[in-house]
């Protein structure tokens, strides 16, 4: 069993040990949009206790490795299958969750916004996030993913260059949505509701945190697997 070091990149660690995402999120270590740089750079930039984080990471990985865990090697999955997984799992989740969760965010803002001004910012950020992700998903499904499937069947340098240009734009959009999620986490104190929060408030924060996790996995799969393979 390998031991992770400060030279390893979060994006590569996630491929080997998916549950590392929980530890990375707890320390706000980017493993999707900015996951392609060694851990030591993040430790230094953020003044994090890298030794303690690596110790926890490796201890948890050792325990996890003793269990019967199946990890899909997405680097080996055919491109059309990888694209279909993104569409039918991650995009389908967004289509179902985004409109519903917006109602929860709006309700909490309407009921508690006067006493808790940060909820106005949360409402605005969530609307920005929803618009960005809906437009982004439509662009992928209508324009980029069909090109990738075509390339898998009939590869050519011309088609590959067209895909790479499109992917660059998509990665920039990923950066935008990643920044929005970071801002939502900060203003909600890590999606921690007030002690006296009502049930709706608590459900809203829990679903926002789930949305964050799902989006990070989604973007990681695109940036660090799909786009890298092209």
N, CA, C and O of each residue as an XYZ file, in Angstrom:
920
protein
N       0.843     -1.192      0.000
C       0.000      0.000      0.000
C       0.882      1.246      0.000
O       1.823      1.354      0.786
N       0.566      2.180     -0.886
C       1.361      3.399     -0.990
C       1.065      4.354      0.167
O       0.002      4.302      0.785
N       2.020      5.210      0.436
C       1.837      6.249      1.443
C       1.851      7.594      0.746
O       2.759      7.882     -0.033
N       0.855      8.417      1.018
C       0.756      9.717      0.377
C       1.739     10.696      1.025
O       1.955     10.673      2.236
N       2.325     11.548      0.193
C       3.282     12.536      0.666
C       2.844     13.922      0.208
O       1.863     14.066     -0.521
N       3.576     14.928      0.640
C       3.262     16.310      0.271
C       3.529     16.583     -1.203
O       3.129     17.625     -1.723
N       4.203     15.656     -1.881
C       4.461     15.808     -3.312
C       3.277     15.335     -4.150
O       3.183     15.656     -5.334
N       2.384     14.580     -3.541
C       1.222     14.067     -4.273
C       0.205     15.178     -4.514
O       0.119     16.142     -3.753
N      -0.562     15.018     -5.590
C      -1.578     15.993     -5.951
C      -2.949     15.501     -5.493
O      -3.254     14.315     -5.623
N      -3.780     16.401     -4.957
C      -5.109     15.987     -4.485
C      -5.914     15.241     -5.534
O      -6.584     14.260     -5.211
N      -5.862     15.687     -6.794
C      -6.639     15.046     -7.853
C      -6.229     13.587     -8.042
O      -7.078     12.736     -8.310
N      -4.925     13.289     -7.903
C      -4.446     11.928     -8.061
C      -4.780     11.089     -6.828
O      -5.076      9.899     -6.944
N      -4.731     11.709     -5.650
C      -5.086     10.991     -4.424
C      -6.539     10.545     -4.463
O      -6.864      9.427     -4.066
N      -7.411     11.423     -4.943
C      -8.846     11.110     -5.011
C      -9.108      9.907     -5.911
O     -10.010      9.114     -5.644
N      -8.327      9.772     -6.969
C      -8.496      8.625     -7.865
C      -8.213      7.310     -7.144
O      -8.880      6.303     -7.380
N      -7.208      7.335     -6.259
C      -6.823      6.137     -5.516
C      -7.711      5.921     -4.299
O      -8.110      4.799     -3.990
N      -8.010      7.018     -3.618
C      -8.738      6.968     -2.340
C      -9.845      8.017     -2.370
O      -9.647      9.130     -1.882
N     -11.003      7.685     -2.932
C     -12.094      8.664     -3.096
C     -12.535      9.350     -1.812
O     -12.923     10.518     -1.839
N     -12.481      8.633     -0.676
C     -12.958      9.221      0.579
C     -12.029     10.316      1.105
O     -12.366     10.998      2.073
N     -10.881     10.487      0.485
C     -10.011     11.595      0.874
C     -10.707     12.927      0.665
O     -10.310     13.937      1.247
N     -11.743     12.935     -0.163
C     -12.494     14.172     -0.407
C     -13.073     14.744      0.881
O     -13.178     15.963      1.020
N     -13.452     13.885      1.825
C     -14.010     14.365      3.098
C     -12.964     15.166      3.879
O     -13.259     16.234      4.415
N     -11.750     14.640      3.935
C     -10.669     15.327      4.658
C     -10.289     16.614      3.942
O     -10.068     17.642      4.581
N     -10.212     16.559      2.619
C      -9.854     17.749      1.852
C     -10.893     18.850      2.028
O     -10.545     20.022      2.171
N     -12.166     18.474      2.019
C     -13.220     19.481      2.210
C     -13.135     20.107      3.594
O     -13.327     21.314      3.746
N     -12.847     19.292      4.602
C     -12.764     19.795      5.974
C     -11.684     20.862      6.106
O     -11.812     21.787      6.909
N     -10.615     20.731      5.310
C      -9.518     21.702      5.369
C      -9.559     22.661      4.187
O      -8.632     23.445      3.984
N     -10.636     22.595      3.406
C     -10.811     23.446      2.227
C      -9.621     23.329      1.276
O      -9.092     24.328      0.788
N      -9.213     22.076      1.025
C      -8.154     21.780      0.062
C      -8.812     21.414     -1.259
O      -9.560     20.439     -1.337
N      -8.540     22.179     -2.273
C      -9.183     22.012     -3.579
C      -8.650     20.759     -4.274
O      -7.445     20.628     -4.493
N      -9.561     19.831     -4.622
C      -9.130     18.637     -5.342
C      -9.750     18.541     -6.727
O      -9.547     17.553     -7.433
N     -10.513     19.572     -7.122
C     -11.108     19.532     -8.466
C     -10.501     20.605     -9.354
O      -9.636     20.304    -10.176
N     -10.937     21.855     -9.206
C     -10.429     22.924    -10.079
C      -8.930     23.153     -9.899
O      -8.199     23.326    -10.874
N      -8.483     23.152     -8.652
C      -7.063     23.384     -8.382
C      -6.369     22.154     -7.853
O      -5.398     22.258     -7.103
N      -6.859     20.987     -8.237
C      -6.337     19.745     -7.670
C      -5.081     19.218     -8.311
O      -4.592     18.152     -7.937
N      -4.541     19.963     -9.291
C      -3.394     19.454    -10.037
C      -2.066     20.067     -9.591
O      -1.133     20.172    -10.387
N      -1.980     20.468     -8.335
C      -0.712     20.954     -7.809
C      -0.385     20.191     -6.531
O      -1.297     19.793     -5.806
N       0.905     19.976     -6.236
C       1.291     19.183     -5.057
C       0.700     19.742     -3.764
O       0.489     20.947     -3.625
N       0.444     18.848     -2.838
C      -0.139     19.252     -1.560
C       0.713     20.285     -0.836
O       0.178     21.189     -0.195
N       2.018     20.161     -0.930
C       2.867     21.065     -0.152
C       2.650     22.527     -0.547
O       2.841     23.421      0.277
N       2.252     22.779     -1.798
C       1.983     24.146     -2.213
C       0.754     24.708     -1.492
O       0.739     25.864     -1.069
N      -0.262     23.873     -1.364
C      -1.462     24.296     -0.637
C      -1.153     24.473      0.843
O      -1.610     25.434      1.462
N      -0.380     23.550      1.414
C      -0.006     23.668      2.825
C       0.702     24.997      3.083
O       0.424     25.681      4.068
N       1.619     25.349      2.187
C       2.394     26.579      2.356
C       1.531     27.814      2.120
O       1.586     28.776      2.887
N       0.728     27.781      1.047
C      -0.106     28.940      0.717
C      -1.134     29.225      1.799
O      -1.452     30.382      2.074
N      -1.656     28.164      2.415
C      -2.748     28.327      3.383
C      -2.259     28.232      4.825
O      -3.053     28.342      5.758
N      -0.954     28.028      5.011
C      -0.378     27.888      6.349
C      -1.066     26.772      7.124
O      -1.454     26.946      8.279
N      -1.212     25.617      6.463
C      -1.849     24.456      7.077
C      -0.792     23.546      7.704
O       0.374     23.561      7.309
N      -1.220     22.760      8.680
C      -0.329     21.794      9.323
C      -0.277     20.557      8.434
O      -1.018     19.596      8.644
N       0.600     20.593      7.446
C       0.679     19.519      6.470
C       1.010     18.170      7.085
O       0.471     17.144      6.670
N       1.893     18.169      8.074
C       2.282     16.909      8.716
C       1.088     16.238      9.377
O       0.923     15.022      9.273
N       0.257     17.015     10.051
C      -0.917     16.459     10.730
C      -1.948     15.966      9.710
O      -2.551     14.909      9.894
N      -2.143     16.728      8.644
C      -3.117     16.343      7.620
C      -2.682     15.061      6.921
O      -3.496     14.167      6.691
N      -1.395     14.973      6.585
C      -0.896     13.758      5.931
C      -0.983     12.545      6.857
O      -1.279     11.436      6.412
N      -0.727     12.762      8.133
C      -0.818     11.672      9.104
C      -2.250     11.135      9.166
O      -2.468      9.923      9.169
N      -3.218     12.049      9.214
C      -4.625     11.641      9.235
C      -5.005     10.964      7.929
O      -5.672      9.929      7.927
N      -4.580     11.548      6.826
C      -4.893     11.000      5.510
C      -4.395      9.563      5.378
O      -5.141      8.686      4.942
N      -3.161      9.322      5.744
C      -2.592      7.988      5.586
C      -3.182      6.978      6.568
O      -3.336      5.803      6.237
N      -3.510      7.439      7.774
C      -4.143      6.538      8.747
C      -5.528      6.120      8.262
O      -5.896      4.949      8.350
N      -6.297      7.090      7.748
C      -7.641      6.775      7.242
C      -7.558      5.892      5.998
O      -8.378      4.994      5.809
N      -6.560      6.157      5.154
C      -6.395      5.349      3.946
C      -6.030      3.907      4.305
O      -6.501      2.964      3.670
N      -5.192      3.747      5.325
C      -4.815      2.398      5.756
C      -6.038      1.622      6.241
O      -6.217      0.455      5.891
N      -6.879      2.273      7.050
C      -8.102      1.609      7.534
C      -9.032      1.284      6.374
O      -9.594      0.191      6.305
N      -9.188      2.230      5.473
C     -10.076      2.046      4.310
C      -9.596      0.904      3.417
O     -10.405      0.159      2.865
N      -8.282      0.772      3.281
C      -7.706     -0.250      2.406
C      -7.960     -1.667      2.914
O      -7.928     -2.626      2.144
N      -8.213     -1.788      4.212
C      -8.484     -3.105      4.795
C      -9.904     -3.568      4.494
O     -10.221     -4.749      4.633
N     -10.758     -2.632      4.080
C     -12.140     -2.973      3.754
C     -12.236     -3.411      2.297
O     -11.313     -3.215      1.507
N     -13.366     -4.005      1.967
C     -13.579     -4.481      0.597
C     -14.184     -3.351     -0.228
O     -15.396     -3.304     -0.440
N     -13.336     -2.449     -0.686
C     -13.793     -1.290     -1.434
C     -13.462     -1.447     -2.912
O     -12.362     -1.854     -3.284
N     -14.437     -1.116     -3.737
C     -14.231     -1.168     -5.183
C     -14.107      0.258     -5.715
O     -15.012      1.076     -5.546
N     -12.992      0.540     -6.350
C     -12.755      1.865     -6.921
C     -12.718      1.745     -8.442
O     -11.937      0.970     -8.996
N     -13.558      2.509     -9.098
C     -13.575      2.493    -10.565
C     -12.379      3.278    -11.086
O     -12.147      4.415    -10.676
N     -11.634      2.675    -11.977
C     -10.505      3.366    -12.608
C     -11.040      4.100    -13.830
O     -11.099      3.546    -14.928
N     -11.429      5.351    -13.624
C     -12.054      6.116    -14.703
C     -11.081      6.396    -15.843
O     -11.511      6.713    -16.952
N      -9.786      6.284    -15.593
C      -8.813      6.485    -16.663
C      -8.881      5.366    -17.703
O      -8.402      5.522    -18.827
N      -9.482      4.233    -17.315
C      -9.562      3.091    -18.223
C     -10.947      2.918    -18.839
O     -11.122      2.115    -19.755
N     -11.922      3.660    -18.349
C     -13.289      3.545    -18.878
C     -13.349      4.215    -20.256
O     -12.836      5.323    -20.412
N     -13.961      3.574    -21.257
C     -14.078      4.192    -22.584
C     -14.724      5.575    -22.495
O     -15.641      5.788    -21.701
N     -14.244      6.503    -23.306
C     -14.718      7.889    -23.246
C     -16.234      8.011    -23.359
O     -16.826      8.764    -22.585
N     -16.895      7.310    -24.285
C     -18.358      7.437    -24.363
C     -19.058      7.018    -23.066
O     -20.052      7.625    -22.666
N     -18.532      5.972    -22.413
C     -19.132      5.526    -21.152
C     -18.906      6.555    -20.044
O     -19.782      6.784    -19.211
N     -17.735      7.165    -20.044
C     -17.432      8.195    -19.045
C     -18.347      9.399    -19.229
O     -18.865      9.946    -18.255
N     -18.545      9.810    -20.474
C     -19.449     10.925    -20.773
C     -20.866     10.586    -20.329
O     -21.541     11.415    -19.719
N     -21.318      9.379    -20.631
C     -22.678      8.980    -20.241
C     -22.836      8.971    -18.730
O     -23.888      9.350    -18.215
N     -21.804      8.545    -18.015
C     -21.876      8.549    -16.545
C     -22.048      9.973    -16.024
O     -22.853     10.214    -15.124
N     -21.306     10.898    -16.578
C     -21.413     12.298    -16.151
C     -22.816     12.829    -16.412
O     -23.395     13.511    -15.565
N     -23.358     12.519    -17.577
C     -24.691     13.019    -17.941
C     -25.782     12.382    -17.093
O     -26.622     13.081    -16.525
N     -25.768     11.058    -17.008
C     -26.872     10.354    -16.347
C     -26.755     10.296    -14.833
O     -27.721      9.960    -14.147
N     -25.575     10.623    -14.303
C     -25.432     10.668    -12.840
C     -25.349     12.114    -12.350
O     -26.218     12.572    -11.607
N     -24.313     12.823    -12.762
C     -24.080     14.165    -12.227
C     -25.037     15.207    -12.807
O     -25.604     16.002    -12.057
N     -25.224     15.217    -14.104
C     -26.152     16.199    -14.684
C     -27.592     15.921    -14.254
O     -28.360     16.847    -13.995
N     -27.948     14.645    -14.182
C     -29.301     14.294    -13.760
C     -29.557     14.759    -12.327
O     -30.648     15.225    -12.001
N     -28.539     14.628    -11.479
C     -28.669     15.099    -10.095
C     -28.937     16.598    -10.068
O     -29.824     17.055     -9.346
N     -28.178     17.369    -10.847
C     -28.351     18.822    -10.873
C     -29.741     19.216    -11.371
O     -30.375     20.109    -10.810
N     -30.205     18.559    -12.410
C     -31.511     18.892    -12.971
C     -32.625     18.690    -11.947
O     -33.602     19.438    -11.921
N     -32.467     17.677    -11.112
C     -33.487     17.393    -10.106
C     -33.323     18.265     -8.861
O     -34.308     18.737     -8.293
N     -32.080     18.473     -8.444
C     -31.836     19.119     -7.150
C     -31.869     20.645     -7.206
O     -32.395     21.279     -6.291
N     -31.325     21.238     -8.247
C     -31.173     22.694     -8.266
C     -32.487     23.460     -8.105
O     -32.545     24.361     -7.267
N     -33.548     23.150     -8.864
C     -34.799     23.911     -8.692
C     -35.431     23.700     -7.312
O     -35.977     24.632     -6.722
N     -35.351     22.470     -6.809
C     -35.950     22.163     -5.504
C     -35.205     22.864     -4.382
O     -35.821     23.457     -3.497
N     -33.889     22.796     -4.418
C     -33.091     23.415     -3.368
C     -33.224     24.935     -3.398
O     -33.126     25.587     -2.358
N     -33.443     25.494     -4.569
C     -33.627     26.950     -4.667
C     -34.831     27.388     -3.825
O     -34.794     28.443     -3.192
N     -35.878     26.593     -3.816
C     -37.070     26.921     -3.018
C     -36.733     26.932     -1.528
O     -37.224     27.781     -0.785
N     -35.906     26.001     -1.098
C     -35.496     25.953      0.314
C     -34.657     27.179      0.676
O     -34.873     27.808      1.712
N     -33.694     27.510     -0.195
C     -32.832     28.670      0.066
C     -33.674     29.945      0.135
O     -33.452     30.799      0.994
N     -34.644     30.065     -0.781
C     -35.512     31.245     -0.806
C     -36.379     31.312      0.455
O     -36.582     32.390      1.013
N     -36.882     30.171      0.897
C     -37.756     30.135      2.077
C     -36.996     30.550      3.339
O     -37.511     31.307      4.161
N     -35.774     30.048      3.481
C     -34.964     30.405      4.650
C     -34.634     31.892      4.639
O     -34.651     32.547      5.681
N     -34.334     32.417      3.464
C     -34.038     33.843      3.340
C     -35.256     34.695      3.701
O     -35.135     35.696      4.407
N     -36.420     34.293      3.213
C     -37.650     35.043      3.490
C     -37.990     35.049      4.972
O     -38.451     36.061      5.500
N     -37.766     33.935      5.639
C     -38.152     33.810      7.049
C     -37.116     34.386      8.013
O     -37.480     34.902      9.070
N     -35.853     34.306      7.667
C     -34.813     34.658      8.632
C     -33.857     35.745      8.135
O     -32.941     36.143      8.855
N     -34.068     36.224      6.908
C     -33.139     37.186      6.322
C     -33.018     38.490      7.076
O     -31.947     39.096      7.085
N     -34.092     38.939      7.711
C     -34.058     40.207      8.447
C     -33.090     40.141      9.618
O     -32.385     41.109      9.903
N     -33.055     39.001     10.294
C     -32.194     38.836     11.465
C     -30.796     38.350     11.099
O     -29.852     38.557     11.860
N     -30.654     37.703      9.932
C     -29.380     37.116      9.534
C     -29.050     37.566      8.108
O     -29.382     36.874      7.145
N     -28.407     38.710      7.976
C     -28.142     39.319      6.667
C     -27.360     38.433      5.696
O     -27.466     38.602      4.481
N     -26.576     37.489      6.226
C     -25.784     36.643      5.324
C     -26.668     35.788      4.425
O     -26.218     35.322      3.378
N     -27.918     35.579      4.822
C     -28.824     34.758      4.021
C     -29.175     35.427      2.694
O     -29.504     34.748      1.721
N     -29.105     36.762      2.656
C     -29.316     37.464      1.385
C     -28.176     37.151      0.423
O     -28.397     36.916     -0.765
N     -26.954     37.150      0.951
C     -25.798     36.809      0.127
C     -25.873     35.351     -0.332
O     -25.538     35.034     -1.473
N     -26.314     34.475      0.561
C     -26.453     33.062      0.212
C     -27.475     32.885     -0.907
O     -27.249     32.125     -1.848
N     -28.586     33.584     -0.800
C     -29.637     33.514     -1.818
C     -29.088     33.971     -3.175
O     -29.352     33.338     -4.197
N     -28.337     35.055     -3.183
C     -27.764     35.575     -4.428
C     -26.730     34.607     -4.995
O     -26.727     34.332     -6.195
N     -25.859     34.093     -4.139
C     -24.836     33.163     -4.594
C     -25.451     31.890     -5.155
O     -24.995     31.360     -6.168
N     -26.487     31.409     -4.486
C     -27.109     30.180     -4.970
C     -27.731     30.397     -6.345
O     -27.601     29.542     -7.220
N     -28.398     31.519     -6.546
C     -28.987     31.801     -7.854
C     -27.910     31.865     -8.929
O     -28.101     31.350    -10.030
N     -26.773     32.497     -8.617
C     -25.661     32.556     -9.568
C     -25.152     31.151     -9.896
O     -24.883     30.818    -11.050
N     -25.030     30.346     -8.853
C     -24.545     28.971     -9.036
C     -25.499     28.174     -9.922
O     -25.067     27.468    -10.833
N     -26.793     28.292     -9.648
C     -27.782     27.539    -10.423
C     -27.728     27.917    -11.900
O     -27.737     27.046    -12.769
N     -27.673     29.199    -12.175
C     -27.619     29.656    -13.569
C     -26.355     29.142    -14.254
O     -26.409     28.643    -15.378
N     -25.230     29.267    -13.577
C     -23.956     28.827    -14.149
C     -23.978     27.332    -14.469
O     -23.585     26.926    -15.562
N     -24.433     26.517    -13.524
C     -24.394     25.070    -13.710
C     -25.411     24.596    -14.733
O     -25.138     23.657    -15.481
N     -26.561     25.216    -14.782
C     -27.562     24.813    -15.778
C     -27.079     25.139    -17.189
O     -27.192     24.311    -18.093
N     -26.542     26.342    -17.377
C     -26.031     26.724    -18.698
C     -24.819     25.873    -19.072
O     -24.666     25.466    -20.224
N     -23.979     25.616    -18.108
C     -22.771     24.820    -18.318
C     -23.136     23.390    -18.755
O     -22.558     22.866    -19.707
N     -24.076     22.776    -18.070
C     -24.479     21.404    -18.391
C     -25.097     21.322    -19.784
O     -24.834     20.384    -20.537
N     -25.918     22.312    -20.116
C     -26.534     22.335    -21.450
C     -25.469     22.435    -22.539
O     -25.557     21.758    -23.563
N     -24.465     23.279    -22.317
C     -23.391     23.439    -23.296
C     -22.633     22.123    -23.477
O     -22.312     21.730    -24.599
N     -22.356     21.456    -22.370
C     -21.634     20.182    -22.468
C     -22.434     19.156    -23.259
O     -21.901     18.493    -24.149
N     -23.708     19.030    -22.930
C     -24.523     18.001    -23.560
C     -24.818     18.306    -25.033
O     -24.918     17.391    -25.850
N     -24.954     19.586    -25.366
C     -25.319     19.960    -26.729
C     -24.115     20.107    -27.657
O     -24.208     19.826    -28.852
N     -22.980     20.548    -27.099
C     -21.855     20.897    -27.960
C     -20.615     20.024    -27.757
O     -20.067     19.486    -28.719
N     -20.178     19.885    -26.510
C     -18.866     19.281    -26.259
C     -18.913     17.751    -26.190
O     -18.100     17.081    -26.828
N     -19.832     17.207    -25.443
C     -19.870     15.756    -25.280
C     -20.114     15.016    -26.599
O     -19.510     13.964    -26.809
N     -20.973     15.517    -27.499
C     -21.105     14.849    -28.804
C     -19.789     14.819    -29.582
O     -19.505     13.850    -30.286
N     -18.984     15.885    -29.454
C     -17.684     15.913    -30.127
C     -16.752     14.852    -29.548
O     -16.007     14.206    -30.284
N     -16.797     14.675    -28.227
C     -15.939     13.672    -27.582
C     -16.336     12.268    -28.027
O     -15.473     11.429    -28.284
N     -17.625     12.017    -28.118
C     -18.082     10.703    -28.579
C     -17.694     10.481    -30.040
O     -17.315      9.375    -30.428
N     -17.789     11.523    -30.832
C     -17.384     11.413    -32.234
C     -15.892     11.120    -32.338
O     -15.463     10.313    -33.162
N     -15.102     11.790    -31.485
C     -13.658     11.581    -31.500
C     -13.309     10.149    -31.099
O     -12.371      9.564    -31.640
N     -14.055      9.588    -30.159
C     -13.787      8.218    -29.722
C     -13.988      7.225    -30.864
O     -13.343      6.177    -30.910
N     -14.886      7.566    -31.778
C     -15.170      6.686    -32.916
C     -14.276      6.997    -34.109
O     -13.742      6.093    -34.751
N     -14.119      8.298    -34.400
C     -13.332      8.726    -35.555
C     -12.332      9.803    -35.131
O     -12.560     10.986    -35.384
N     -11.228      9.410    -34.491
C     -10.270     10.416    -33.988
C      -9.575     11.171    -35.113
O      -9.244     10.602    -36.154
N      -9.359     12.471    -34.882
C      -8.600     13.293    -35.809
C      -8.009     14.458    -35.038
O      -8.562     14.869    -34.018
N      -6.900     14.993    -35.509
C      -6.255     16.116    -34.839
C      -7.137     17.357    -34.867
O      -7.168     18.127    -33.906
N      -7.849     17.548    -35.963
C      -8.729     18.711    -36.095
C      -9.849     18.669    -35.062
O     -10.158     19.676    -34.424
N     -10.444     17.508    -34.907
C     -11.526     17.355    -33.934
C     -10.994     17.479    -32.509
O     -11.642     18.074    -31.648
N      -9.818     16.918    -32.269
C      -9.225     16.977    -30.933
C      -8.927     18.418    -30.541
O      -9.154     18.807    -29.395
N      -8.424     19.207    -31.475
C      -8.128     20.608    -31.192
C      -9.399     21.373    -30.864
O      -9.401     22.228    -29.979
N     -10.470     21.072    -31.568
C     -11.753     21.720    -31.316
C     -12.252     21.375    -29.901
O     -12.787     22.231    -29.196
N     -12.070     20.126    -29.508
C     -12.482     19.691    -28.169
C     -11.643     20.376    -27.096
O     -12.171     20.810    -26.073
N     -10.345     20.472    -27.329
C      -9.454     21.083    -26.334
C      -9.785     22.546    -26.110
O      -9.737     23.027    -24.978
N     -10.119     23.256    -27.170
C     -10.510     24.661    -27.035
C     -11.784     24.771    -26.198
O     -11.883     25.603    -25.297
N     -12.757     23.909    -26.516
C     -14.020     23.910    -25.771
C     -13.798     23.545    -24.310
O     -14.415     24.132    -23.421
N     -12.913     22.573    -24.056
C     -12.637     22.152    -22.685
C     -12.000     23.268    -21.865
O     -12.257     23.389    -20.667
N     -11.173     24.079    -22.508
C     -10.568     25.205    -21.804
C     -11.615     26.167    -21.290
O     -11.507     26.674    -20.173
N     -12.630     26.422    -22.099
C     -13.728     27.298    -21.674
C     -14.511     26.659    -20.534
O     -14.924     27.342    -19.597
N     -14.713     25.351    -20.617
C     -15.459     24.653    -19.564
C     -14.699     24.693    -18.240
O     -15.310     24.855    -17.183
N     -13.380     24.547    -18.285
C     -12.590     24.597    -17.057
C     -12.647     25.978    -16.414
O     -12.650     26.091    -15.188
N     -12.693     27.021    -17.225
C     -12.850     28.376    -16.683
C     -14.193     28.510    -15.975
O     -14.285     29.149    -14.927
N     -15.232     27.911    -16.545
C     -16.554     27.947    -15.913
C     -16.548     27.138    -14.619
O     -17.223     27.499    -13.655
N     -15.792     26.052    -14.598
C     -15.655     25.278    -13.361
C     -15.030     26.130    -12.259
O     -15.432     26.050    -11.098
N     -14.045     26.942    -12.632
C     -13.409     27.820    -11.644
C     -14.426     28.783    -11.041
O     -14.400     29.051     -9.840
N     -15.319     29.301    -11.881
C     -16.340     30.251    -11.415
C     -17.267     29.578    -10.406
O     -17.521     30.121     -9.330
N     -17.771     28.398    -10.756
C     -18.697     27.705     -9.848
C     -17.975     27.254     -8.580
O     -18.569     27.247     -7.502
N     -16.695     26.875     -8.697
C     -15.932     26.491     -7.517
C     -15.776     27.654     -6.559
O     -15.862     27.473     -5.344
N     -15.547     28.843     -7.089
C     -15.430     30.037     -6.244
C     -16.754     30.341     -5.543
O     -16.761     30.752     -4.383
N     -17.854     30.144     -6.230
C     -19.172     30.389     -5.627
C     -19.390     29.433     -4.457
O     -19.860     29.841     -3.395
N     -19.046     28.161     -4.656
C     -19.208     27.187     -3.578
C     -18.342     27.539     -2.368
O     -18.778     27.394     -1.226
N     -17.127     27.999     -2.617
C     -16.248     28.390     -1.511
C     -16.852     29.545     -0.725
O     -16.798     29.566      0.505
N     -17.428     30.507     -1.442
C     -18.055     31.655     -0.772
C     -19.264     31.202      0.047
O     -19.482     31.692      1.155
N     -20.045     30.273     -0.490
C     -21.209     29.775      0.259
C     -20.777     29.063      1.526
O     -21.412     29.204      2.571
N     -19.697     28.298      1.437
C     -19.201     27.594      2.626
C     -18.727     28.582      3.683
O     -18.972     28.384      4.873
N     -18.055     29.638      3.258
C     -17.517     30.614      4.215
C     -18.639     31.356      4.931
O     -18.621     31.465      6.157
N     -19.625     31.873      4.177
C     -20.660     32.689      4.823
C     -21.627     31.860      5.646
O     -22.347     32.408      6.480
N     -21.661     30.538      5.430
C     -22.536     29.672      6.231
C     -21.777     28.976      7.358
O     -22.317     28.109      8.044
N     -20.493     29.377      7.540
C     -19.673     28.764      8.588
C     -19.575     27.257      8.382
O     -19.761     26.467      9.308
N     -19.275     26.882      7.131
C     -19.144     25.459      6.832
C     -20.477     24.745      6.816
O     -20.558     23.571      7.178
N     -21.535     25.445      6.397
C     -22.898     24.897      6.356
C     -23.358     24.419      7.728
O     -24.050     23.410      7.866
N     -22.948     25.180      8.732
C     -23.330     24.882     10.113
C     -24.478     25.806     10.503
O     -24.258     27.008     10.649
N     -25.704     25.286     10.678
C     -26.844     26.150     11.014
C     -26.747     26.657     12.452
O     -26.071     26.042     13.277
N     -27.415     27.770     12.761
C     -27.435     28.265     14.143
C     -28.006     27.215     15.100
O     -28.731     26.310     14.687
N     -27.674     27.349     16.353
C     -28.116     26.369     17.354
C     -29.634     26.262     17.397
O     -30.173     25.166     17.548
N     -30.327     27.388     17.266
C     -31.793     27.388     17.368
C     -32.468     27.331     16.003
O     -33.633     27.710     15.882
N     -31.762     26.866     14.970
C     -32.319     26.838     13.612
C     -33.494     25.875     13.518
O     -33.519     24.829     14.167
N     -34.467     26.256     12.692
C     -35.630     25.404     12.472
C     -35.270     24.244     11.543
O     -34.168     24.196     10.996
N     -36.204     23.315     11.371
C     -35.956     22.141     10.545
C     -35.649     22.487      9.100
O     -34.761     21.890      8.491
N     -36.379     23.448      8.546
C     -36.154     23.849      7.160
C     -34.753     24.417      6.977
O     -34.079     24.138      5.986
N     -34.332     25.208      7.938
C     -32.991     25.801      7.914
C     -31.933     24.695      7.875
O     -30.998     24.742      7.076
N     -32.097     23.702      8.749
C     -31.119     22.622      8.844
C     -31.092     21.767      7.573
O     -30.027     21.379      7.094
N     -32.278     21.484      7.042
C     -32.353     20.697      5.809
C     -31.684     21.442      4.656
O     -30.984     20.843      3.840
N     -31.906     22.747      4.601
C     -31.311     23.564      3.532
C     -29.799     23.505      3.572
O     -29.160     23.299      2.541
N     -29.219     23.682      4.742
C     -27.760     23.651      4.867
C     -27.219     22.255      4.550
O     -26.174     22.129      3.912
N     -27.916     21.217      4.988
C     -27.466     19.847      4.723
C     -27.470     19.565      3.220
O     -26.556     18.932      2.691
N     -28.518     20.047      2.543
C     -28.593     19.806      1.097
C     -27.577     20.657      0.335
O     -27.078     20.235     -0.709
N     -27.270     21.833      0.840
C     -26.224     22.647      0.218
C     -24.864     21.962      0.341
O     -24.061     21.982     -0.592
N     -24.617     21.362      1.487
C     -23.339     20.666      1.667
C     -23.267     19.443      0.756
O     -22.208     19.131      0.211
N     -24.385     18.759      0.593
C     -24.421     17.613     -0.327
C     -24.190     18.080     -1.765
O     -23.489     17.422     -2.534
N     -24.788     19.225     -2.124
C     -24.590     19.797     -3.456
C     -23.116     20.122     -3.686
O     -22.586     19.893     -4.773
N     -22.465     20.654     -2.663
C     -21.047     20.953     -2.762
C     -20.242     19.684     -3.033
O     -19.394     19.664     -3.925
N     -20.503     18.630     -2.269
C     -19.775     17.368     -2.437
C     -19.991     16.796     -3.829
O     -19.043     16.376     -4.493
N     -21.229     16.783     -4.258
C     -21.572     16.246     -5.573
C     -20.884     17.043     -6.680
O     -20.373     16.464     -7.638
N     -20.872     18.364     -6.549
C     -20.262     19.214     -7.574
C     -18.755     19.030     -7.621
O     -18.170     19.001     -8.704
N     -18.122     18.907     -6.472
C     -16.676     18.682     -6.449
C     -16.317     17.369     -7.157
O     -15.352     17.317     -7.920
N     -17.091     16.318     -6.903
C     -16.835     15.039     -7.566
C     -17.068     15.153     -9.071
O     -16.310     14.610     -9.874
N     -18.117     15.858     -9.428
C     -18.485     16.099    -10.827
C     -17.349     16.815    -11.555
O     -16.899     16.366    -12.609
N     -16.895     17.916    -10.993
C     -15.850     18.722    -11.630
C     -14.522     17.960    -11.650
O     -13.779     18.034    -12.629
N     -14.227     17.236    -10.580
C     -13.002     16.423    -10.549
C     -12.997     15.425    -11.703
O     -11.976     15.255    -12.369
N     -14.109     14.777    -11.940
C     -14.198     13.770    -12.994
C     -13.990     14.393    -14.373
O     -13.405     13.769    -15.258
N     -14.463     15.609    -14.548
C     -14.296     16.269    -15.836
C     -12.889     16.853    -15.998
O     -12.202     16.564    -16.978
N     -12.466     17.673    -15.037
C     -11.162     18.345    -15.144
C      -9.988     17.379    -15.121
O      -9.081     17.469    -15.948
N     -10.013     16.447    -14.160
C      -8.830     15.647    -13.881
C      -8.837     14.252    -14.531
O      -7.842     13.529    -14.481
N      -9.956     13.896    -15.131
C     -10.024     12.604    -15.826
C     -10.387     12.814    -17.296
O      -9.563     12.584    -18.181
N     -11.606     13.247    -17.549
C     -12.083     13.359    -18.929
C     -11.218     14.313    -19.763
O     -10.698     13.924    -20.809
N     -11.065     15.545    -19.306
C     -10.315     16.535    -20.080
C      -8.837     16.162    -20.184
O      -8.212     16.368    -21.224
N      -8.278     15.606    -19.093
C      -6.866     15.214    -19.114
C      -6.610     14.133    -20.175
O      -5.570     14.126    -20.834
N      -7.563     13.239    -20.323
C      -7.388     12.148    -21.302
C      -7.425     12.657    -22.726
O      -7.009     11.958    -23.651
N      -7.920     13.870    -22.910
C      -7.998     14.438    -24.258
C      -6.894     15.446    -24.502
O      -6.812     16.021    -25.587
